[in-house]
């Protein structure tokens, strides 16, 4: 009798150990069934928040400690896209208010469209300025931050939630938007020789003149002149770069 009891206890302990090992692995790597469950919950959450729209999962991941995430996209509204996380299979948190309702996706997309438009204008009107393609995964030559407000020390951030009426979902970028919300343009100009502050001032003046002539009144200019040669190390290159920081258009002569 004692032997049977010991065997049963040993079997139960073995099962318990296996379950603990499976949970430990799942906590680190996740499992496909839990991931599929999280995707279903994300779709259900999206359809609950935005009834009448069809959603699909664009990506998902298995995080650590039973944490799963999915990005859901509306089939009819490009800007209605947000992340949903599920942890311990039962608890869900969405980021629809931050990403959709506060217009982060709309603001970023409009900024990209505006940057592409500005890049075409600069290539046409000032082809002598060679711009470095460093922005975004696409390596764009211009970055345009909309609803951008400085917060001191040359830093700042976009705050589309403060200008919601100017960022209707799925609307295209219009140049008139720059008259309604503050903005910042960032670009790097590749320079022959060693740039000076006087060179930077002339470039800023030219950029401001060209953009305003094309009805694109940017609020802040963040421009750097980067030498193409004349340096022997990365540290020396950095010492030669001349930067404006976020300079208000009103301060550009």
CORURSUL-V794248 format. One record per residue. N is the residue number from 1. PHI is phi as a letter, one per 20 degrees, with the letter a starting at -180 (* if undefined). OMEGA is omega in radians with two decimals (NA if undefined). NEAR is the number of other ideal C-beta (glycine too) atoms within 8 Angstrom. Layout:
# CORURSUL-V794248
N:PHI:OMEGA:NEAR ; N:PHI:OMEGA:NEAR
This chain:
# CORURSUL-V794248
1:*:3.14:4 ; 2:f:-3.14:5 ; 3:f:3.12:6 ; 4:f:3.14:7 ; 5:f:3.13:8 ; 6:f:3.12:8 ; 7:f:3.12:8 ; 8:f:3.12:8 ; 9:f:3.13:8 ; 10:f:3.11:8 ; 11:f:3.12:8 ; 12:f:3.12:8 ; 13:f:3.12:8 ; 14:f:3.10:8 ; 15:f:3.14:8 ; 16:f:3.12:8 ; 17:f:3.12:8 ; 18:f:3.12:8 ; 19:f:3.13:8 ; 20:f:3.12:8 ; 21:f:3.11:8 ; 22:f:3.12:8 ; 23:f:3.13:8 ; 24:f:3.11:8 ; 25:f:-3.14:8 ; 26:f:3.14:11 ; 27:f:-3.10:8 ; 28:e:-3.01:7 ; 29:d:-3.06:6 ; 30:m:3.11:12 ; 31:b:-3.05:8 ; 32:f:-3.14:6 ; 33:f:3.11:6 ; 34:f:3.11:13 ; 35:f:3.09:13 ; 36:f:3.10:8 ; 37:f:3.11:11 ; 38:f:3.10:16 ; 39:f:3.11:11 ; 40:f:3.14:8 ; 41:f:3.11:11 ; 42:f:3.10:17 ; 43:f:3.12:13 ; 44:f:3.12:8 ; 45:f:-3.13:12 ; 46:f:-3.13:16 ; 47:f:3.08:10 ; 48:f:-3.12:6 ; 49:f:-3.07:8 ; 50:c:-3.11:10 ; 51:f:3.13:6 ; 52:n:3.11:3 ; 53:d:3.07:12 ; 54:e:-3.13:6 ; 55:d:3.02:12 ; 56:b:-3.12:8 ; 57:e:3.11:12 ; 58:e:3.12:7 ; 59:a:3.09:6 ; 60:b:-3.14:12 ; 61:b:3.04:9 ; 62:d:3.14:9 ; 63:e:3.13:9 ; 64:e:3.07:6 ; 65:l:3.02:6 ; 66:m:-3.14:9 ; 67:d:-3.11:9 ; 68:c:-3.13:16 ; 69:c:3.10:12 ; 70:b:3.04:15 ; 71:d:-3.12:13 ; 72:d:-3.07:15 ; 73:c:3.05:11 ; 74:f:3.12:13 ; 75:f:-3.07:7 ; 76:d:-3.12:6 ; 77:c:-3.11:8 ; 78:g:-3.09:8 ; 79:e:3.12:11 ; 80:e:-3.09:12 ; 81:b:-3.12:12 ; 82:b:-3.10:13 ; 83:e:3.07:9 ; 84:c:3.09:17 ; 85:d:3.09:12 ; 86:c:3.08:15 ; 87:c:-3.07:9 ; 88:l:3.02:5 ; 89:m:-3.02:8 ; 90:c:-3.02:4 ; 91:d:-3.04:6 ; 92:c:3.05:9 ; 93:c:3.12:6 ; 94:d:-3.13:13 ; 95:d:-3.11:9 ; 96:f:-3.11:11 ; 97:f:-3.12:8 ; 98:f:-2.98:9 ; 99:e:-3.09:12 ; 100:d:-3.06:14 ; 101:f:3.10:7 ; 102:e:2.94:10 ; 103:m:3.11:13 ; 104:f:-3.14:11 ; 105:f:-3.13:10 ; 106:f:-3.13:14 ; 107:f:-3.12:13 ; 108:f:-3.13:9 ; 109:f:3.10:11 ; 110:f:3.12:14 ; 111:f:3.11:14 ; 112:f:3.12:11 ; 113:f:3.11:10 ; 114:f:3.12:16 ; 115:f:3.12:14 ; 116:f:3.12:10 ; 117:f:3.13:11 ; 118:f:3.14:13 ; 119:g:3.13:12 ; 120:f:3.13:8 ; 121:f:-3.14:12 ; 122:f:3.11:14 ; 123:f:-3.13:7 ; 124:e:-2.98:6 ; 125:e:3.12:8 ; 126:c:-3.09:8 ; 127:f:3.13:6 ; 128:f:3.09:4 ; 129:e:3.13:10 ; 130:e:-3.06:6 ; 131:e:3.11:12 ; 132:e:3.10:10 ; 133:e:-3.01:7 ; 134:c:-3.00:6 ; 135:d:3.11:11 ; 136:m:-3.14:7 ; 137:f:-3.11:3 ; 138:e:-3.11:5 ; 139:m:3.14:8 ; 140:f:-3.08:12 ; 141:e:-3.10:11 ; 142:c:2.98:14 ; 143:d:3.10:11 ; 144:c:3.12:14 ; 145:e:-3.12:12 ; 146:e:-3.09:14 ; 147:l:-3.06:15 ; 148:e:-3.12:14 ; 149:c:3.12:10 ; 150:f:3.09:9 ; 151:c:3.07:7 ; 152:o:3.07:5 ; 153:l:3.10:4 ; 154:m:3.14:7 ; 155:e:3.13:8 ; 156:a:-3.12:11 ; 157:b:3.05:7 ; 158:e:-3.11:12 ; 159:c:-3.10:9 ; 160:f:3.14:14 ; 161:f:3.11:7 ; 162:e:-3.06:7 ; 163:c:-3.00:11 ; 164:g:-3.07:9 ; 165:f:-3.13:5 ; 166:e:-3.11:9 ; 167:c:3.08:14 ; 168:f:-3.12:7 ; 169:g:3.00:10 ; 170:m:3.12:7 ; 171:f:3.13:8 ; 172:f:3.05:5 ; 173:f:3.05:10 ; 174:c:3.13:6 ; 175:g:-3.14:10 ; 176:f:3.11:7 ; 177:g:-3.10:12 ; 178:f:3.06:12 ; 179:e:-3.05:5 ; 180:d:-3.12:7 ; 181:c:3.07:9 ; 182:f:-3.08:8 ; 183:b:3.07:14 ; 184:c:3.04:14 ; 185:d:3.11:17 ; 186:c:3.04:10 ; 187:a:3.07:13 ; 188:d:3.13:10 ; 189:d:3.10:13 ; 190:f:-2.94:9 ; 191:c:3.04:11 ; 192:e:-3.11:5 ; 193:n:-3.12:6 ; 194:e:-3.12:7 ; 195:f:3.10:12 ; 196:c:3.09:7 ; 197:f:3.10:6 ; 198:f:3.08:6 ; 199:f:-3.14:11 ; 200:f:3.13:14 ; 201:f:3.12:10 ; 202:f:3.12:8 ; 203:f:3.10:12 ; 204:g:3.13:13 ; 205:f:-3.13:10 ; 206:f:-3.13:10 ; 207:f:3.14:15 ; 208:f:-3.12:12 ; 209:f:-3.11:8 ; 210:f:-3.08:12 ; 211:f:-3.13:13 ; 212:f:3.05:9 ; 213:f:3.10:6 ; 214:d:3.08:9 ; 215:l:3.09:7 ; 216:c:-3.07:12 ; 217:f:3.11:9 ; 218:f:-3.09:13 ; 219:e:-3.10:10 ; 220:c:3.10:15 ; 221:d:3.09:14 ; 222:d:-2.95:13 ; 223:c:3.06:16 ; 224:c:3.00:11 ; 225:e:-3.04:14 ; 226:d:-3.13:12 ; 227:f:3.13:15 ; 228:e:-3.14:7 ; 229:b:3.11:5 ; 230:n:3.12:7 ; 231:c:-3.07:8 ; 232:d:3.14:3 ; 233:b:3.12:6 ; 234:f:3.13:5 ; 235:f:3.12:6 ; 236:f:3.08:9 ; 237:f:-3.13:11 ; 238:f:3.13:7 ; 239:f:-3.09:6 ; 240:e:-3.12:11 ; 241:f:3.09:11 ; 242:d:-3.05:11 ; 243:c:3.11:9 ; 244:e:-2.92:11 ; 245:m:3.12:6 ; 246:f:-3.07:12 ; 247:d:3.14:12 ; 248:f:3.14:8 ; 249:g:-3.14:11 ; 250:f:-3.13:4 ; 251:e:3.14:5 ; 252:e:-3.09:11 ; 253:f:NA:3
